[in-house]
Amino acid sequence: MKAFTPADFDFTFLEEGFCARDIVEQKINESSLSDDKDAFYVADLGDVLKKHLRWARVLPRITPFYAVKCNDSKAVVMTLASLGAGFDCASKTEIQLVQSVGVDPNRIIYANPCKQVSQIKYASAHGVQMMTFDSEVELMKVARSHDNAKLVLRIATDDSKAVCRLSVKFGATLKSSRLLLERARDLGLDVIGVSFHVGSGCTDPETYSQAISDARCVFDMGAELGFNMTLLDIGGGFPGSEDTKLKFEEIAAVINVALDKYFPVDSGVRVISEPGRYYVASAYTLAVNIIAKKVIMKEQSGSDEEDDGTNDRTLMYYVNDGVYGSFNCILYDHAHVTPTLHKKPKPDERLYPCSVWGPTCDGLDRIVELCALPDMQVGDWLLFENMGAYTVAASSTFNGFQKPDIHYIMSRAAWQCMQQITAQGLPTVAEDQGTGNMPSYCGRESSLELPTKPHATHVL
Ligand SMILES: Cc1ncc(COP(=O)(O)O)c(C=O)c1O
């Protein structure tokens, strides 16, 4: 993998002792002298690195193939490419993006079970062999359009408790899996494994257990039919921030037990995953500016109830990014977003019932239906944390509102740690046993410690 320079990423070094929030502050201060108060992001690429190290620590057997659809910013793709991750691409454009930063085709899985024929041909011409399927028609298309596909059968999961369900659209049942495997064999295709997705925003870790056990059944069917089944792909579904009930580590613990039971290390099966949200959600903070405001006085109710004066009005704030932009996550990703104040409120500051709206002329463009905020003015800022997943990737410029600029940052310690990993990979079990081989850069910042468990699967 080619080593990139900071200029390739277009990020700014974060000086020691500073954090993403300081950069948000700095950008806001810079804007205070002008009328130009466009919404903007600060994205900490060091946070993506920390996620990668955390992944390697708790899921050491599983190689992450980042789901590009979640956030296709080139800087994110370059960061993960430098760290040795693989990539889950949904389309020709995503394959092009990943290959444009020098990723080898064997680090790509074309994980869309329903592909356009011309895009299957593109994958074939560009050496991308691993791809998912869940139907007979897809098998026939691949047989005609790809020279050497390595097929992965996507099976359905019980994703009824997930925030975003996917098995309503994709995934073969166990019963149809046998028929599909037979058809693949008749067509002379090579099936190498099984994939699934438990739904994005998983709330029940047992779904992974069940899906891994189902995958075992399909592996056995495949082996019976003569396929060399070597790849298990456990999809995505992991949380990307700390504000979810179910924590990443809890899910990982359940997955590790299920893997040990159904795919023990000595089975020789390579395990990969397609995390999207996990890697990027917490790296992005969005700052939006209040462009308009309305005060709605409550009608006199005539009641004798005591009123301390806070209940006489509600405030409507209009900001310069909305559900047709970054907050499309509210519509498409079932997200609930919470504004935080840029200016610290005074201890006794009165809060009002407020709603927050986007800038377009559409009534659907509402970001927050009801929250408590102080009386703010046009020109004040609101911040939204954990805005990296399914936000910038699906935003539009509806009504002519441009997408916010993204300011990338990374600490020097994180940069040096990343360089070390690009050059030497994550340490293998043997290297971990002696502390002498630990890249010393990586321990200087909290959460940049390297994993201490085996993770040989990270050598791609
Ligand atoms: C096939 C596939 N893989 C991975 C992902 C990423 O999922 P998540 O962001 O929940 O990790 C998705 C999301 O839709 C997907 O469709």
The ligand as an ORCA input file, in Angstrom:
! r2SCAN-3c Opt
* xyz 0 1
  C     -24.334     -4.977      2.599
  C     -24.058     -4.000      3.685
  N     -22.931     -4.109      4.383
  C     -22.610     -3.239      5.366
  C     -23.438     -2.178      5.671
  C     -23.019     -1.239      6.767
  O     -23.803     -1.415      7.873
  P     -23.513     -0.637      9.233
  O     -23.371      0.793      8.911
  O     -24.677     -0.961     10.083
  O     -22.264     -1.218      9.803
  C     -24.655     -2.037      4.989
  C     -25.578     -0.958      5.317
  O     -26.595     -0.768      4.727
  C     -24.966     -2.966      3.953
  O     -26.077     -2.854      3.243
*
